[in-house]
Amino acid sequence: MKVLAVIFSVTILAANLFASETLLPQRVLYVGHRASDFEPFLKTHFAKAASVSLDGFKPSQAKDFDVVLLDWPQGIFPHGASDGSPLGKREDWDKPTVLLGSAGLNLAIVWKLKGGSGCTCLAPVAYNLRDHEIFKSPIPIDINATTNIPTPETFAPELKTPTIPVIPLVDGIRQYHSVINDYARGWSTHYYEFADMPEVEVFSGGINEQTPRSAAFWRQGNLLHFGFEQSPTQLNNVGRAMLINAIVYISHFTEDRPIDITPSIFGAEKIAVSRDRAKNHFSRFPKEVPDLFSPATLAAFNWHDDSVAQAWFAAARPWLHPNLKNLLEIDTEAKSLGVPFDAPEFLPKTIAALRDEKTKAIAEILLARYVFQPLGTDAGADEWAKWWQENSPYVFYSELGCYRWYIDPLAKKRGIPTKDLRGSARADVALTK
């Protein structure tokens, strides 16, 4: 009865807030196949709302709107879409956007964004909600008004508690052990390898079939992922409040953008896995190991013996990088300089190595290999030193971004070190005042 009372009180609170006659100022355009579910809802809450089909949408139609909601199911490829995306080219799209359900996966594949790794296994149940302002306005959501459910079997290896607190986003759930199969599945993103990227912030996870560390509700640049598949007609008051808050929150991110280039494991090209994922394959997926490492690398140790493999990996990890075939092998050039390529001191030490004839050639190779958009082969030590002086506060390393160092353009534009420009601080100035 206590659980029912908590859910009832949250529902009443949200219902009272929905009763407000004041429309929110955002102008919202829904793009997708469920206009009858979304457009009436949006018109009830926002100053302007309209819809257009996925096939009929042209990026120019978003000009007079503040936020676009993209509803792009798996298996549907809009006609005439540039680079496979209905939004056009990644570099041309500047509109704050909410990605509904599998739109996060589809756009990640064609634009090489975060979000291209995960599973279509997200239930309409939020888990691990962060203390974030997105739950505070314009509709306050009590993230502590949770329901305890048995820890999902797939979460048990990482969570050692018999129950976990969750917030259901639909009403009438009868069995939490089967909730994933009882409702349309959303897209759950395995975010944990890029949670520290400057333009990424995670608001909540959700019940899914793989890991408690997946993200269901999160942002990258001007894109906000609402991974739950349910429409406003299916969501309960809390779920609808989350969607409204998502639209309002992302509307303030007109300057921020996704930064690094992250090919998806579901894309056409072979990608190099991160070292953290590669490590687990020796014990969990041994048959896939030859697909991750170069033959010469595997010949150097007994990778069939997990204890031997783990010991080798621990020693080799600082120097493992993808070769031209995106298979992991030892970076002999980085190892010869003695500086791991993902270490904070890598760039200044490698740039300094340009001034020594004994290490100049190796330093040039490493800078070309690990810096996204490097200066080029004609640049010398002075040019690189100037580059480092101008950009050092704004660089960051991304393993899933093809093992590269990137410049954070928003941090550089504002003159704020990228380590200090995180989360809502990356919103437009008006939001941060």
Secondary structure, DSSP 4 states (H G I P E B T S, - for coil): -HHHHHHHHHHHHHHHHHT--PPEEEEEEEESS-HHHHHHHHHHHEEEEEEE-TTT--GGGGTT-SEEEEE--TT---TT-BTTBTT--GGG--S-EEEETTHHHHHHHHHT-TT-SEEEEE-SEEES----GGGTSSS---TT--EEEEPPTTTTTT--SSEEEEEESSS----GGGHHHHS--EEEE--TTSTTSTTEEEEEEE--SS-TT-BSEEEETTEEEE-----TTTS-HHHHHHHHHHHHHHTT-SS----S----TTSSS--PPPHHHHHHHHHH-GGGGGGTB-HHHHTTS-TTSHHHHHHHHHHHGGGEEE-TTS-EEE-HHHHHHT--TTSTTHHHHHHHHTTSTTTHHHHHHHHHHHBSS---TT--HHHHHHHHHHHGGGEEEESTTTSEEEE-HHHHHHT--GGG--GGGGS-HHHH-
